Amino acid sequence: MTEKTLTPAPAGSVSPGRLSSNQGTTSIADTVVSKIAGIATKDVSGVHAVGGGAARAVGALRERIPGGRTNHSQGVSVEVGESQAAIDLDIIAEYGVAIDDLATAVRRNVIDSVERMTGLQVTEVNISVNDIHLPEDDVEDDDTARPARVL
């Protein structure tokens, strides 16, 4: 098995992810790759959420603020070189999904999306499954459903 490494951007470059041709240079920022990877991850059936507990809590608060937007790069870390990218993902899986199949599907979708949209070669996609989402996690505590403890 051959180990793949990133080709670092030259010192003093304006931003990572530079694609060059005879007609000019295109620079791709880390945030662009992060957003593409985050959206591609969420699109896979069996992924309940992207990000760890703290990141998801902050994201939920952000979405509740009027005018707040969803952070598509939540739970995604990227390293972008001159022509390659490496991606780390934190996900919450749905209960009952085979995690190895889920990881394969996420990896395939992320690689296909990032490579198609940016032209960067994705050298690796590391996935950390931080939790399993259970169906009963969606049931909110309803004070009227429980009998009163005191009268």
BELBEL-V738156 format. One line per field, one symbol per residue. phi: phi as a letter, one per 30 degrees, with the letter a starting at -180 (. if undefined). psi: psi as a letter, one per 40 degrees, with the letter a starting at -180 (. if undefined). A space follows every 10 residues. Layout:
phi->???
psi->???
This chain:
phi->.cdcbdcddd eiddadiccc bdckbcccde dddddddddd dddddjcdac jdeddddddd dddddeidcd cdcdibbbbc cdbbbbbcbc bccddjdddd ddddddeddd dedddddcid dddabcbccd acdceddddd dceddcdddb c
psi->hhhhiihiii heidiifhhi adeahhhhid dddddddddd ddehhehdih iadddddddd ddddhheiih heehehhihh adeiiihhih ihiihehhdd dddddddddd ddddddddei hhdihhhhhe ihhidedehi hhdddiihdi .
